Amino acid sequence: MRKELFGVFDDRAAFERLRSSEAFDRICSTDALTVGVRDPHLGVPSRSAAYDGPEGVCVLWGEAYLPDEAGSTPARWLLRRYVEEGTDVLDRLNGSYLLAVAHDGEAAVYTDPIRSWECFYTDAPGVRAFGTDATRVCETVSTLSMSRDSLLELAHLSIVLDDRTLFEEVERTPFDGALFESDAGSLDRFVYRPQEFDYVDELAARLQRALERRATLPGRKGLLLGAGYDSRTLLAGIPAIEQCYTVGTESSPEVQVARKLSEQYGVDHCTLPVDGSHFEVDIDTVRYTNGIGESIHIHQRSIDQAADVDVLYHGWAIDSLLKGFFIPRRRLGAFGKSIRLSSLDEDPDPIEFLTERRLGVMPECEHLLEDCSATDDPEEFLRGRLERELDRCRHRCERPHDLLNTFGMKNLPSRSFRMHLADQYLESFLCADHGLIDWHLRTPPEHRNTETFLAAIQRIDPEVLRYRPPDRPRANALLNQVEGFLRRNLHGLTSFGSPWPDRETIYRQYDLDQTLFPDSPELYPCSARYKLRVHDIVTWLDALAGERPIEPEQVACPPSGCRITPQRFAELDRPR
């Protein structure tokens, strides 16, 4: 990866036993903490910064906005404030970051409130090592023991839940959390505290400030633009954007509306075509999953050949943070068909909501989970894993809708999308803005919806909705739902379709079974998304095996010295 943070809770000699200093742009070290940073944007205002001196070490990695008083030495300023204020200094940080600090023999690593960067760690080398690239952290471990439950979660839910990884020896710094020399724990910044205020006005004002903070990044600016509501918010709020990119075909409704939006704001537009290579992913792409998610969300992987920009904006996670993607709404329907209403479901079944509508649960679960070590009942296994994770979220909220929102923010399955962009470009993550997170936590769930969001962005630009999304042609959300329902279910009407290319069609068109799984016919009946997920996992594990074998102790696996192959992975979950 182009950008990486790696460190140990020890001195520089311990660091260099695990990694070469030459791999990093800057090394900061004390006896208690040594951190290496590789980032082409190190020292750019509001980006990664590092300092070590008599007071200790401070490394700020990612994107962070500090008070003006921090001046031109943000890391040094942060360390001094940390010495005086302790963790209260975190309230002065705004953005998407990891903060590593050491002073007076004590050291810690802190995430931002929504853990927008993963920080993996292990104690297996005899010293606690941590970093943003899971492959590099795993490589410090001589023998990796695979977690069967984590593997099943990733294969069938699309993500490894909570703070775990595929391996027993490697974990993740907790959500809204902190990592120490021999401990890890959660903070209390991401806690729901609903209040009454003008939700639309306040969201509009905070969006405007967040956009202004991010509008001054140096270089030529681009935007990943869809036809929906999220990314057009950045197009309307950042006038300096010069180029927009949309995934799809020239004739697709998604691209046509995105092109109109670009023309509306005087911005050039480029279509990113999709062909079979879109799914022929190798380790250079799969590594952005960090082995805890799926790469299917990196739909912009072809942008590297087309993009002529330095800065790339996106609207990732707006639907989850500001529009209530993880909030259950009432549904109206019959005979297995329904439309979603804007009002809350007052008595939601969290497990049903997550498995049916919000996680990438594959239909293969019914027969592939029968061999699960925890239970003979696949539904019981899935329910148990999800209930366990929901229980871990309960201390942050009181209402069931906020519980599901906490789950969603903690376990966003599309994280690989952002990881890829952030490594390739000078990227900015709007939804990590402190003001927007605070709005989310203070706004009751009945007001965190698309209607509130649309009213807010029209305060930024009254013309932002001039061209409506192709699947939402009407101003009334219920009428859009009704029309979509009729188009899906009445003969002779054409459905709105999906804003994304049809995976099943592309998979069959390019005969990817033969390309990806020539020796695994048992996988052919499975869905394209499931097979691509399997391919991700196998590719990542094979790359980790590298010069030495991975030796999982808790699952059936190849004997020591063998590579993990698609066939063996299929055998792992196939019922006996």
TINU-496420 format. One line per 5 residues: their letters; for each residue x, y, z of C-alpha. Coordinates in pm, 1 decimal. Layout:
N
A = X/Y/Z ~ ...;
***
This chain:
576
MRKEL = 0.0/0.0/0.0 ~ 110.0/357.7/-62.4 ~ 0.3/467.8/285.3 ~ 60.7/281.3/609.5 ~ 101.1/330.5/981.3;
FGVFD = 287.6/57.6/1169.6 ~ 419.5/55.6/1522.4 ~ 519.0/-132.2/1835.0 ~ 474.4/-56.2/2202.7 ~ 851.2/-66.9/2248.9;
DRAAF = 1171.7/97.4/2131.9 ~ 1315.4/131.9/1782.3 ~ 1518.4/-188.6/1804.5 ~ 1196.3/-386.1/1862.7 ~ 1038.5/-206.5/1565.5;
ERLRS = 1326.5/-292.3/1333.9 ~ 1311.6/-659.9/1427.5 ~ 970.0/-664.4/1259.3 ~ 993.8/-400.7/984.7 ~ 1261.6/-217.1/792.6;
SEAFD = 1277.8/154.6/866.7 ~ 1344.0/213.3/496.3 ~ 978.2/126.8/421.0 ~ 858.9/445.9/593.9 ~ 881.8/818.1/534.9;
RICST = 916.3/897.6/904.3 ~ 996.0/702.1/1222.1 ~ 907.2/847.1/1563.1 ~ 1038.5/662.3/1866.4 ~ 1058.9/651.0/2244.2;
DALTV = 1128.3/356.4/2473.7 ~ 751.8/303.2/2507.6 ~ 635.3/351.2/2147.0 ~ 783.9/347.3/1798.1 ~ 571.1/437.2/1496.6;
GVRDP = 651.0/434.7/1126.1 ~ 449.8/641.1/877.2 ~ 436.9/608.8/500.3 ~ 216.8/872.1/337.6 ~ 283.6/1088.1/29.3;
HLGVP = 75.4/1360.2/197.3 ~ 268.8/1365.6/523.9 ~ 290.3/1729.5/630.6 ~ 10.0/1854.9/402.9 ~ -227.6/2071.1/611.3;
SRSAA = -505.0/1864.7/773.3 ~ -330.5/1538.9/681.1 ~ -80.2/1305.8/848.3 ~ 167.3/1470.0/1083.3 ~ 443.2/1343.1/1311.1;
YDGPE = 658.3/1471.6/1595.4 ~ 907.7/1328.3/1841.2 ~ 1106.1/1525.1/2095.2 ~ 1188.8/1549.5/2465.8 ~ 817.2/1544.8/2555.8;
GVCVL = 750.5/1219.1/2371.3 ~ 594.4/1105.3/2042.9 ~ 280.7/1208.9/1855.1 ~ 172.4/1067.7/1518.3 ~ -154.2/1182.4/1362.4;
WGEAY = -239.7/963.0/1064.3 ~ -515.1/1021.1/809.6 ~ -727.4/1337.1/784.0 ~ -772.6/1569.5/1080.7 ~ -875.7/1928.6/1134.2;
LPDEA = -737.3/2104.6/1441.2 ~ -797.7/2446.1/1598.6 ~ -615.4/2736.5/1434.6 ~ -392.3/2763.8/1740.7 ~ -222.5/2436.3/1637.5;
GSTPA = -44.5/2634.9/1367.7 ~ 210.0/2466.3/1142.3 ~ 317.3/2198.8/1394.9 ~ -8.6/2007.4/1463.5 ~ 155.8/1691.2/1601.7;
RWLLR = 372.8/1885.3/1845.2 ~ 72.5/2095.8/1952.2 ~ -135.8/1781.7/2004.9 ~ 130.2/1617.3/2220.4 ~ 155.2/1922.1/2446.4;
RYVEE = -222.8/1937.2/2480.7 ~ -229.0/1562.4/2550.4 ~ 24.8/1603.5/2829.1 ~ -192.0/1875.5/2986.6 ~ -543.9/1743.0/2914.6;
GTDVL = -517.2/1367.8/2861.7 ~ -791.6/1218.1/2646.5 ~ -990.9/1543.4/2661.7 ~ -769.9/1658.0/2374.2 ~ -959.5/1417.7/2148.9;
DRLNG = -1250.0/1663.3/2158.0 ~ -1027.0/1906.6/1966.9 ~ -975.7/1660.9/1681.1 ~ -1213.1/1655.3/1386.1 ~ -1187.7/1407.7/1101.5;
SYLLA = -1085.4/1056.5/1004.8 ~ -769.1/963.0/1190.6 ~ -559.8/743.1/1413.5 ~ -363.9/914.6/1690.4 ~ -56.0/749.7/1844.4;
VAHDG = 98.3/924.1/2145.8 ~ 364.2/846.7/2405.2 ~ 469.9/1051.6/2706.9 ~ 649.7/975.4/3031.1 ~ 674.6/602.7/2958.8;
EAAVY = 306.6/556.8/2870.5 ~ 167.7/510.8/2518.7 ~ -167.3/474.1/2344.5 ~ -333.2/463.9/2002.4 ~ -679.7/619.4/1958.4;
TDPIR = -933.5/583.3/1679.6 ~ -1175.5/854.6/1571.4 ~ -1533.3/817.7/1709.3 ~ -1650.4/590.8/1423.3 ~ -1326.4/392.3/1374.1;
SWECF = -1307.1/507.9/1013.9 ~ -955.6/360.5/1000.6 ~ -898.6/6.8/1121.5 ~ -598.0/-50.6/1345.0 ~ -498.0/-418.4/1365.0;
YTDAP = -278.3/-550.5/1643.3 ~ -112.5/-865.2/1774.5 ~ 97.6/-971.0/2072.5 ~ 229.2/-1282.4/1900.2 ~ 579.9/-1144.6/1817.6;
GVRAF = 646.9/-1097.9/2190.3 ~ 575.4/-726.6/2167.7 ~ 245.0/-558.0/2084.3 ~ 259.9/-460.7/1715.9 ~ -11.6/-263.8/1538.7;
GTDAT = -84.6/-114.6/1199.4 ~ -335.1/-12.4/935.7 ~ -242.3/-287.2/688.4 ~ -364.5/-622.9/817.4 ~ -130.2/-815.8/590.6;
RVCET = 174.4/-648.2/748.3 ~ 48.8/-713.9/1100.9 ~ -27.2/-1078.1/1017.3 ~ 322.2/-1119.5/872.4 ~ 470.4/-1056.6/1216.8;
VSTLS = 303.8/-1377.2/1343.1 ~ 489.9/-1705.9/1287.8 ~ 178.6/-1925.1/1303.7 ~ -174.0/-1803.1/1235.7 ~ -472.3/-1988.4/1381.9;
MSRDS = -786.4/-1934.9/1178.6 ~ -1111.1/-1853.4/1356.6 ~ -1386.1/-2067.5/1208.2 ~ -1663.7/-1838.0/1330.5 ~ -1493.8/-1534.8/1172.4;
LLELA = -1452.0/-1723.0/846.5 ~ -1820.3/-1816.4/838.7 ~ -1922.9/-1458.5/917.7 ~ -1713.7/-1324.6/632.5 ~ -1830.6/-1588.7/386.3;
HLSIV = -2199.9/-1558.9/465.5 ~ -2256.8/-1214.9/621.2 ~ -1999.1/-1023.3/410.4 ~ -1795.8/-898.1/709.2 ~ -1616.2/-1017.8/1021.6;
LDDRT = -1806.7/-867.5/1313.8 ~ -1691.1/-671.0/1617.9 ~ -1315.3/-634.4/1683.4 ~ -1199.8/-968.4/1541.8 ~ -1023.8/-1084.0/1223.4;
LFEEV = -993.0/-1420.4/1050.5 ~ -714.0/-1515.3/1291.8 ~ -708.7/-1572.1/1665.2 ~ -375.1/-1393.2/1704.8 ~ -481.3/-1067.5/1535.5;
ERTPF = -751.8/-827.7/1658.3 ~ -873.6/-476.3/1581.4 ~ -869.2/-169.9/1803.8 ~ -1227.3/-139.3/1935.7 ~ -1487.0/87.1/1777.1;
DGALF = -1452.7/436.9/1925.3 ~ -1160.0/288.2/2109.0 ~ -805.4/293.7/2235.0 ~ -511.2/55.7/2225.9 ~ -250.1/31.6/2501.4;
ESDAG = 61.0/-175.5/2565.9 ~ -131.2/-467.2/2717.9 ~ -496.2/-368.9/2691.2 ~ -762.7/-225.8/2458.9 ~ -1089.7/-56.0/2540.4;
SLDRF = -1377.5/160.1/2421.6 ~ -1437.1/531.4/2478.2 ~ -1772.6/706.6/2515.3 ~ -1774.0/956.6/2227.7 ~ -2019.3/762.6/2009.4;
VYRPQ = -2320.1/753.4/2245.0 ~ -2676.0/853.1/2147.1 ~ -2821.4/1151.0/2337.1 ~ -3135.4/1263.3/2144.5 ~ -3245.0/1625.4/2182.0;
EFDYV = -3494.7/1865.6/2028.5 ~ -3365.8/2128.9/1783.8 ~ -3414.3/2234.6/1421.7 ~ -3281.2/1918.3/1258.3 ~ -3288.7/2050.4/901.0;
DELAA = -3125.5/2387.8/969.0 ~ -2860.3/2235.0/1189.8 ~ -2776.2/1959.8/940.9 ~ -2752.6/2212.6/656.3 ~ -2519.8/2436.4/858.7;
RLQRA = -2298.0/2146.9/965.0 ~ -2283.0/2004.4/613.8 ~ -2181.7/2344.8/481.9 ~ -1900.3/2376.4/736.3 ~ -1780.8/2020.4/673.0;
LERRA = -1770.4/2081.2/298.8 ~ -1583.9/2410.2/340.4 ~ -1320.2/2238.7/554.6 ~ -1254.2/1990.1/277.1 ~ -1274.2/2226.0/-19.5;
TLPGR = -918.2/2357.6/9.8 ~ -720.5/2035.4/-40.0 ~ -432.1/2099.5/-282.5 ~ -440.2/1973.4/-640.1 ~ -686.6/1893.8/-915.8;
KGLLL = -1013.9/1771.5/-763.9 ~ -1242.3/1488.2/-872.2 ~ -1559.3/1324.0/-744.8 ~ -1704.3/974.8/-768.0 ~ -2055.3/1073.3/-873.5;
GAGYD = -2370.4/862.9/-878.3 ~ -2719.9/964.0/-979.0 ~ -2843.0/946.1/-618.7 ~ -2847.8/1209.1/-347.6 ~ -2523.1/1150.1/-158.5;
SRTLL = -2237.4/1236.1/-391.4 ~ -2422.6/1528.9/-550.4 ~ -2404.8/1693.0/-207.0 ~ -2029.0/1729.0/-252.3 ~ -2074.5/1845.7/-611.0;
AGIPA = -2302.7/2124.4/-490.4 ~ -2089.3/2216.2/-189.0 ~ -1733.9/2207.8/-329.1 ~ -1713.3/2446.5/-626.0 ~ -1352.3/2355.0/-711.3;
IEQCY = -1438.2/2001.8/-831.2 ~ -1321.1/1970.8/-1193.6 ~ -1394.8/1610.6/-1291.0 ~ -1667.1/1355.6/-1211.6 ~ -1651.5/977.8/-1259.6;
TVGTE = -1945.2/736.9/-1277.6 ~ -1933.4/357.1/-1297.7 ~ -2156.9/206.0/-1567.4 ~ -2236.7/214.5/-1938.6 ~ -2291.7/526.5/-2145.7;
SSPEV = -2657.1/435.0/-2202.2 ~ -2744.1/349.9/-1840.7 ~ -2988.4/583.0/-1657.1 ~ -2733.9/617.2/-1375.4 ~ -2467.4/755.6/-1607.1;
QVARK = -2712.0/974.7/-1798.2 ~ -2832.4/1150.3/-1481.5 ~ -2476.1/1181.7/-1346.9 ~ -2373.6/1344.0/-1673.7 ~ -2658.4/1594.6/-1642.7;
LSEQY = -2551.7/1673.6/-1287.4 ~ -2195.6/1734.2/-1406.1 ~ -2319.3/1967.1/-1677.2 ~ -2538.0/2151.1/-1424.3 ~ -2231.4/2234.3/-1215.2;
GVDHC = -1995.1/2293.3/-1507.2 ~ -1779.7/1987.8/-1438.7 ~ -1631.1/1743.0/-1689.9 ~ -1768.3/1388.0/-1674.4 ~ -1608.0/1050.5/-1740.9;
TLPVD = -1776.3/707.7/-1749.3 ~ -1587.2/416.7/-1591.4 ~ -1680.5/111.2/-1799.6 ~ -1738.8/-229.0/-1648.3 ~ -1619.3/-552.3/-1806.4;
GSHFE = -1499.0/-890.6/-1686.5 ~ -1178.0/-747.8/-1545.5 ~ -1395.2/-564.7/-1291.4 ~ -1419.2/-893.4/-1098.2 ~ -1082.9/-1049.9/-1177.7;
VDIDT = -930.4/-915.9/-860.9 ~ -576.9/-992.7/-746.5 ~ -407.9/-922.5/-416.2 ~ -338.7/-559.9/-513.1 ~ -714.4/-498.7/-484.9;
VRYTN = -815.0/-764.5/-233.3 ~ -567.4/-639.0/27.2 ~ -791.9/-333.3/75.9 ~ -1046.0/-566.0/236.3 ~ -787.7/-637.4/510.3;
GIGES = -937.5/-986.0/523.4 ~ -1248.0/-864.9/710.0 ~ -1475.2/-766.4/419.7 ~ -1542.2/-818.2/49.0 ~ -1391.1/-634.8/-245.8;
IHIHQ = -1713.6/-616.4/-449.5 ~ -1767.5/-268.5/-302.3 ~ -1451.4/-139.2/-474.3 ~ -1660.0/-70.3/-782.5 ~ -1424.6/211.0/-889.6;
RSIDQ = -1121.2/-15.8/-934.5 ~ -1096.6/85.0/-1303.1 ~ -1054.7/451.9/-1211.2 ~ -675.8/430.4/-1192.5 ~ -652.2/409.7/-1571.0;
AADVD = -893.0/702.1/-1625.0 ~ -844.4/948.0/-1340.3 ~ -644.6/1264.8/-1391.9 ~ -693.3/1416.5/-1047.4 ~ -499.2/1451.8/-723.3;
VLYHG = -795.7/1478.3/-484.6 ~ -1091.4/1242.0/-500.8 ~ -1412.8/1303.2/-305.5 ~ -1694.9/1056.5/-241.9 ~ -2022.5/1030.8/-52.6;
WAIDS = -1958.5/699.2/122.7 ~ -2156.8/638.1/446.2 ~ -2388.2/939.5/407.5 ~ -2680.3/698.3/382.3 ~ -2577.5/528.7/708.9;
LLKGF = -2490.7/838.4/912.3 ~ -2739.3/1098.1/787.0 ~ -3026.7/912.4/616.9 ~ -3100.3/618.3/845.8 ~ -2996.4/327.9/624.3;
FIPRR = -2984.1/103.9/932.6 ~ -3314.8/227.8/1078.3 ~ -3612.4/-12.7/1038.4 ~ -3914.1/150.9/872.5 ~ -4270.4/27.0/855.2;
RLGAF = -4351.3/-182.4/550.3 ~ -4684.2/-220.7/373.9 ~ -4767.4/-509.6/145.0 ~ -4905.9/-855.8/90.7 ~ -4818.3/-1190.8/-70.9;
GKSIR = -4449.0/-1146.8/0.4 ~ -4426.6/-802.8/-165.7 ~ -4395.9/-474.4/21.4 ~ -4304.8/-107.6/7.4 ~ -4114.5/82.9/274.0;
LSSLD = -4284.5/371.0/452.0 ~ -4106.9/668.2/611.8 ~ -4240.5/604.5/964.7 ~ -4047.1/390.7/1211.8 ~ -4114.0/25.2/1272.7;
EDPDP = -4190.5/54.6/1644.4 ~ -4123.2/-312.0/1720.7 ~ -3846.7/-422.1/1484.1 ~ -3687.7/-764.4/1481.3 ~ -3319.5/-665.3/1462.2;
IEFLT = -3199.9/-999.9/1328.9 ~ -3464.8/-1016.1/1058.5 ~ -3390.7/-657.0/955.6 ~ -3015.3/-715.4/929.4 ~ -3028.7/-1047.6/749.5;
ERRLG = -3307.3/-965.4/506.3 ~ -3228.0/-606.7/416.4 ~ -2894.2/-470.9/533.6 ~ -2621.5/-736.1/528.4 ~ -2497.8/-931.9/230.6;
VMPEC = -2643.1/-1261.4/352.4 ~ -2618.5/-1523.9/80.9 ~ -2889.1/-1786.5/14.4 ~ -2611.3/-2046.0/20.8 ~ -2618.6/-2021.7/401.3;
EHLLE = -2886.2/-2286.0/432.2 ~ -2666.9/-2568.7/310.3 ~ -2315.6/-2432.0/358.6 ~ -2359.1/-2361.5/729.0 ~ -2489.6/-2703.5/815.4;
DCSAT = -2140.2/-2810.5/910.2 ~ -2087.0/-2517.6/1145.6 ~ -1891.9/-2618.5/1455.0 ~ -2111.7/-2411.1/1686.0 ~ -2449.1/-2556.1/1590.7;
DDPEE = -2622.0/-2780.8/1340.9 ~ -2877.2/-2509.1/1267.8 ~ -2749.7/-2241.1/1025.9 ~ -3016.2/-1991.1/1126.3 ~ -2926.6/-2040.2/1491.5;
FLRGR = -2560.3/-1977.0/1413.3 ~ -2630.5/-1653.4/1227.4 ~ -2874.6/-1531.6/1489.5 ~ -2628.6/-1609.6/1767.7 ~ -2344.1/-1418.9/1604.9;
LEREL = -2562.1/-1115.5/1533.1 ~ -2719.6/-1113.0/1879.9 ~ -2375.1/-1124.7/2036.7 ~ -2264.9/-823.5/1832.8 ~ -2585.2/-631.8/1907.7;
DRCRH = -2530.1/-692.4/2279.2 ~ -2187.0/-532.8/2246.6 ~ -2352.9/-218.7/2108.5 ~ -2629.2/-173.7/2369.4 ~ -2434.1/47.2/2609.5;
RCERP = -2424.7/324.1/2348.0 ~ -2800.2/374.5/2309.8 ~ -3149.1/313.3/2450.8 ~ -3378.8/278.0/2149.0 ~ -3373.5/-30.4/1920.9;
HDLLN = -3337.0/187.8/1611.4 ~ -3019.6/344.9/1749.8 ~ -2896.1/-0.7/1843.3 ~ -2916.4/-104.8/1479.2 ~ -2751.7/220.9/1375.0;
TFGMK = -2464.8/152.5/1615.2 ~ -2429.0/-194.9/1468.5 ~ -2426.3/-45.9/1119.4 ~ -2167.3/222.8/1187.3 ~ -1946.6/-27.7/1365.7;
NLPSR = -1968.4/-294.8/1095.7 ~ -2002.1/-108.9/764.6 ~ -1953.1/-384.8/505.6 ~ -1847.6/-145.5/227.3 ~ -1535.6/-20.3/406.3;
SFRMH = -1303.8/-155.9/133.7 ~ -1443.5/109.5/-105.1 ~ -1303.3/390.2/106.1 ~ -977.1/210.1/190.7 ~ -894.1/178.6/-178.4;
LADQY = -966.1/544.3/-256.5 ~ -779.4/673.9/47.0 ~ -467.7/478.2/-45.8 ~ -466.8/587.4/-409.6 ~ -559.4/956.0/-380.3;
LESFL = -570.6/1254.3/-149.5 ~ -913.2/1150.5/-24.9 ~ -1152.0/1322.2/212.8 ~ -1416.7/1145.0/420.6 ~ -1704.9/1386.6/474.3;
CADHG = -1898.7/1166.7/718.2 ~ -1612.6/1156.6/967.2 ~ -1669.4/1525.1/1038.8 ~ -1725.5/1577.0/1410.8 ~ -2021.3/1808.5/1352.5;
LIDWH = -2204.9/1550.5/1141.0 ~ -2137.9/1268.1/1387.1 ~ -2266.6/1489.8/1668.6 ~ -2582.3/1569.4/1464.2 ~ -2636.5/1196.8/1412.9;
LRTPP = -2605.4/1121.6/1784.1 ~ -2833.2/1406.3/1894.1 ~ -3107.2/1357.0/1631.5 ~ -3386.3/1109.0/1715.3 ~ -3414.8/821.8/1464.5;
EHRNT = -3752.5/941.4/1330.6 ~ -3576.2/1254.0/1200.0 ~ -3268.0/1082.8/1057.0 ~ -3419.3/1011.1/718.5 ~ -3399.4/1100.1/351.8;
ETFLA = -3661.0/1374.1/385.2 ~ -3455.2/1562.7/644.8 ~ -3139.6/1515.8/439.4 ~ -3297.2/1642.1/116.2 ~ -3440.1/1947.1/291.5;
AIQRI = -3092.3/2021.6/430.4 ~ -2901.2/1992.9/103.1 ~ -3154.7/2219.6/-66.8 ~ -3053.3/2484.9/187.5 ~ -2702.2/2451.1/44.5;
DPEVL = -2826.8/2469.8/-317.0 ~ -3198.5/2500.0/-402.8 ~ -3124.7/2347.1/-746.9 ~ -2946.2/2036.2/-619.2 ~ -3248.7/1816.0/-701.7;
RYRPP = -3306.9/1953.6/-1050.9 ~ -3225.0/1609.3/-1195.4 ~ -3375.9/1335.6/-983.8 ~ -3232.5/983.8/-947.8 ~ -3372.3/748.3/-1216.3;
DRPRA = -3531.9/520.1/-954.7 ~ -3686.2/815.1/-764.1 ~ -3841.3/1032.9/-1034.0 ~ -4100.5/1195.2/-805.3 ~ -4061.8/1436.9/-517.4;
NALLN = -4289.0/1224.6/-297.4 ~ -4099.8/929.1/-147.8 ~ -4412.7/717.1/-106.9 ~ -4508.0/763.9/-472.6 ~ -4158.8/650.8/-571.8;
QVEGF = -4204.0/340.9/-357.8 ~ -4543.1/265.7/-511.3 ~ -4418.9/312.4/-866.5 ~ -4115.5/94.2/-798.0 ~ -4342.7/-174.8/-650.4;
LRRNL = -4569.1/-170.2/-956.5 ~ -4277.4/-179.2/-1199.0 ~ -4126.4/-478.8/-1022.3 ~ -4447.0/-679.5/-1004.1 ~ -4672.9/-596.0/-1299.1;
HGLTS = -4623.8/-763.1/-1634.1 ~ -4539.4/-521.9/-1914.0 ~ -4374.3/-256.3/-1697.1 ~ -3998.9/-204.4/-1690.7 ~ -3843.1/-192.6/-1345.8;
FGSPW = -3622.1/97.4/-1239.2 ~ -3329.7/-141.9/-1218.7 ~ -3019.6/-102.9/-1007.8 ~ -2771.8/185.2/-1012.8 ~ -2491.2/-74.4/-1018.5;
PDRET = -2397.9/-306.4/-1306.8 ~ -2565.0/-646.6/-1288.2 ~ -2306.7/-876.5/-1126.9 ~ -2475.3/-1199.9/-1230.5 ~ -2492.4/-1095.1/-1595.9;
IYRQY = -2129.5/-980.6/-1609.7 ~ -2013.6/-1291.0/-1425.9 ~ -2185.6/-1518.9/-1678.9 ~ -2094.6/-1306.6/-1980.8 ~ -1722.7/-1339.1/-1909.4;
DLDQT = -1744.0/-1700.2/-1786.7 ~ -1570.0/-1612.0/-1463.3 ~ -1629.8/-1956.3/-1316.7 ~ -1360.5/-2084.2/-1552.5 ~ -1135.4/-1786.4/-1482.5;
LFPDS = -1162.6/-1780.0/-1103.8 ~ -1258.4/-2137.4/-1009.9 ~ -1156.8/-2376.6/-1287.5 ~ -1108.3/-2661.4/-1039.6 ~ -1407.2/-2595.1/-811.4;
PELYP = -1728.2/-2694.0/-992.0 ~ -1901.1/-2735.4/-655.6 ~ -1909.6/-2353.9/-631.9 ~ -2070.2/-2296.6/-972.7 ~ -2434.4/-2313.1/-852.3;
CSARY = -2368.7/-2038.6/-594.8 ~ -2448.1/-1671.7/-653.6 ~ -2188.0/-1449.5/-821.8 ~ -2147.5/-1235.8/-512.1 ~ -2080.8/-1538.5/-292.8;
KLRVH = -1824.1/-1676.9/-537.4 ~ -1650.2/-1341.3/-558.6 ~ -1642.3/-1331.8/-179.2 ~ -1483.9/-1677.1/-169.1 ~ -1229.2/-1561.7/-425.4;
DIVTW = -1143.3/-1260.7/-207.4 ~ -1083.2/-1478.5/96.9 ~ -874.4/-1733.0/-88.8 ~ -666.0/-1465.4/-261.0 ~ -595.1/-1292.9/69.7;
LDALA = -506.6/-1615.3/251.4 ~ -281.9/-1733.4/-31.9 ~ -96.4/-1402.6/-28.1 ~ -48.4/-1426.7/347.4 ~ 81.8/-1782.0/317.0;
GERPI = 362.2/-1642.9/102.5 ~ 694.0/-1780.8/219.1 ~ 548.9/-1989.5/499.3 ~ 223.0/-2179.3/545.1 ~ -77.7/-2056.5/734.8;
EPEQV = -159.5/-2330.6/982.8 ~ -517.2/-2291.1/1106.9 ~ -564.6/-2495.8/1420.3 ~ -941.7/-2482.2/1455.2 ~ -1067.5/-2576.8/1108.0;
ACPPS = -1009.9/-2839.2/846.0 ~ -737.4/-2700.9/623.5 ~ -446.9/-2798.2/395.9 ~ -154.8/-2970.1/567.9 ~ 142.5/-2762.1/666.9;
GCRIT = 328.9/-2632.0/364.7 ~ 30.7/-2629.0/125.1 ~ -131.8/-2320.7/-21.2 ~ -495.5/-2254.2/62.4 ~ -686.4/-2306.2/-261.0;
PQRFA = -1045.2/-2245.9/-379.5 ~ -1110.6/-2619.9/-365.1 ~ -999.3/-2645.2/-5.4 ~ -1201.1/-2341.4/94.1 ~ -1510.5/-2494.0/-65.2;
ELDRP = -1447.5/-2817.2/126.0 ~ -1420.5/-2618.3/446.8 ~ -1787.3/-2516.9/438.8 ~ -1942.5/-2794.1/232.1 ~ -2165.9/-3024.5/439.6;
R = -2013.0/-3362.3/513.5;
***
